Amino acid sequence: MNAIQKNDDYKMISTFLFEKFGKVALTPKETASVLGKTEAGLKQDRDENIGIPYTRLNRKDRGKPLYSITAIAKTIVDNQIKIFN
């Protein structure tokens, strides 16, 4: 997949997520539903410093984690596996 196609895919998925949720950052519950993961799986990724980049509400260590729709879109696109026949 070339860079132009990736950028188009990022934009398409980000637009879809914004239209569905009406905001630019999603809660772990919303993010888990989009990705087909569990909230516990997202927490484990955060604890291990892997997975989707996130921010904490009010920049506090215990603040609510939020995932930007662009980070979610990038994760979806960048982790695609292409099958060629």
Protein Blocks (a to p, Z undefined) as FASTA:
>chain_A
ZZklmmmmmmmmmmmmmmmnopabdcfklmmmmnopafklmmmmmmnogajddddehhia
kbccdddfklmmmmmmmmpccddZZ
